[in-house]
Amino acid sequence: MGDGMKKLILASKSPRRQELMKVITEDFLCVPSSAEEIVPENIQPEQVPVYLARLKATDVLKSNPDSVIIGCDTVVINNNCVLGKPKNSEDAKKMLKALSGKKHKVITGCCIVDKDREISFKSETEVEFYPLSDMEINSYIATGEPFDKAGAYGIQGKGSLFVKSICGDYFNVVGLPVSLLAKKLKQLNLN
C-alpha cells in the first residue's frame, strides 16, 4: 500500500461525506457501491454500520482492484434499535418522536480495504435531543431534510435546532469521523 500510487476511492455518493473527505485529502474519487444492503439478523446493533461499511467497500473493490477503498455507514441507535433512513414522512415522524427528549447514539462504521488488507473501525457519538412538539416535528419533515438521513435528521442542517448536547465527534454524526479516519489512513501511509 504505502507507495502512494494507489488511487483512493470513497465508496459513497453522499455530498456530506465527500466534503468531509476533502478535509483529509483532495486526491480521491467517489464510486458509490451498488451492493444490496442486507444485514444478517443475528448482528448486534453496534456492529451494523461496520458490517455495511465493509459491504460497500468490498463491493467497490471488485471493480477497482488496484485502488484503496473507504466504505462508511452511519446509523442512529435508540433503545437498542437501529434507525436507518426513513421510508416516508410517517416513518420520519415516528423516529423523531422516539428521539424527542432523549439521548441516542450515532455510530459510523468505516472499512478501509485494498486487495491485500482490510481494517474496520467505528466511531460513536452520543446526541441528546430537546423534547420536540408535534408542530416542530411536522414543520421539520416539511423541509424534506430528514429523508436521506439516518434517524431522520441532519445535525448540520435544521436538525441542529433539536440538539441539546453532543458527546463525541460532531463530524461522525454528519457521516464521516474525519480525525479518526485520517489517523487510520496515516497509519497505513495513505495520507
Summary of the structure (lengths in Angstrom):
residues: 191
radius of gyration: 16.8
end to end distance: 11.2
largest distance: 55.2
contacts: 624
relative contact order: 0.18
helix: 40%
strand: 25%
